[in-house]
Amino acid sequence: MPGVSVRDVPAQDFVVAYASFLQRQGKLEVPGYVELVKTSAGNELPPQDSDKWFYMRAASIARHIYLRKSVGTGKLNKLYGGTVNRGSRPSHHVNASGSVNRKVLQSLEKIGVLEEGKAGGRKISESGQRDLDRIAGEVFAGSAEDDE
């Protein structure tokens, strides 16, 4: 659908649709440790959905970078971090795992969705923007059909 961008569709619907697209496509390089690794030092357990969480993170990062000019691993670590349970002491913010976010960025760059920015970080490529807009158009059309 022409004229529809990622900004025009709800974030959750887009991330789920793009994650399933990445999984169906099968080109995204998934590291072998996805079943074992925690996504943050503040988490007690790894993600329970061991099959799909990496694709959801990749879709979420692609959307986040689409909406901004350039994003690096440090900003993503802060974004996906959370509070750590410190017992009776007050909770504090803990950054997410840099390794996971870096592997997602490298995988998205390898399939051509992202490219390195001039001032550092990663930015969305033209082919990546085209793919994300196409998926957003499909989500928009699907939500328009549900409204009728």
N, C-alpha and C positions, 0 to 999 in steps of 0.2 A: 504494500500500500504506500504510494508516494506521499511524502510530506510528514510521515510519522517517524519520530526519533525516540530514543531511549527515555528522554524526559517526559514523553507523553503517556507512558504506561506505568502502572504501579510497580514499585521496585521488586516486591516479592514475586509477583507473577513473571516478571522478566527474568529474574535470576533462576527461577525454577525451569523456565522454558529454555534458557540458554545453557544451563547445566545439562539438561537432557539432550540438547543438540550436541554439546561437546562429547557427551558419553556415547551417543549414537555414532558420531563421526569417527571416534576411535583414534584420532591423531594426537591427542593430548598425551604427553609423556608423563605417566604417573610414577613417582618414586616407589621403591619396594617397601618403604617403612610406613606407609599410610595406615596400616592396621595397628601399629604399635605406638606411634608418636602422639604426644599431647600437643595441642595447638597453642598452649600458653603455659607458662610456669605457674600461673594462678589456677589452672584446672587440676582436678584430682584424677580424672580419668581421660583416656582418649575418646574421640567421638564414637558414638554407638553405631552410627551408620557408616561402617567401614568402606562400603562400596562407593558411596556417592558424595561424601563430604568434600573430597578434594575437588570434584567438579563444581560443587556449589561455591567453594571458596574461589575457584578460578573465575566463575561467572560473576561473582560479587566484585572481585578485583577488576575485571574487565569493565564492568559498569561504573565502578568508582573512578577509574582512570578516564573513561569516556566523558564523564561529567566535569573533569578537571583538565588542566593543560598537561601537567607532568607530575608524576608521583613516584617516590622512591620507596625502598624497603622500610626505612625508618618510620615514615608516615603510616605505612600499612601496619607496622607492628603496633604503633600507638592506637590506630583505629580498631584493630581486632583484639586488642588486649582487654582486660577487665579487672575486676577487683579480686584480691586474694584474701581468703579467709585466714585471719591471723589469730584465731581463737578469741580470747577475751579482749585483745587489743583492737584498736580501730582498723578497719580495712583500708588498703591502699591500692592504687592502680599499679598493675603489672603489665608490661608489654607482651604481645604475642610472640610466638616463635619466629625469629628471623629466617630460619632455615626453611620453614614451610612457605612463607611468603616469597622468599627468593626463588624457590623451586617452581612455584606457580608462575611468577614473572618470567622465568627462563622458559618454561613450557609454553606459555602464551606467545612469547617472542619467537620460539622455534616454529610454531604453526602460522606465524605471520599476523597475529592479532595486534601485537605490540611491537614497538621499535624503540631504540634508545633515543632519549631526548638530547638536545644540544647542550643544555645546562645540567645534565645528569638526570637520573631517574628514567622512567619509561613513559611513553606517550602512545596514544592509539594510532595505528597505521590506517592508511586509506582503505585497504581491503578489510581490516578489522572493523572499521566504522561502517562499512557497507554491510558486513555480516550482522553486526549488532542492530543496525537500523532495519534490516530484513526480518530478524527475529522479533523486534519490537512491533513491526507492522503485523506480523502473524498474531502476536499477543493482543494487539489492539483490535484486530478483526475478530478474534475469538471472543473478546470481552464485549464487542458490539453485538455479536450474535447472541450472547447470553442475556443481554439487556432486552432483546426483543422478544 
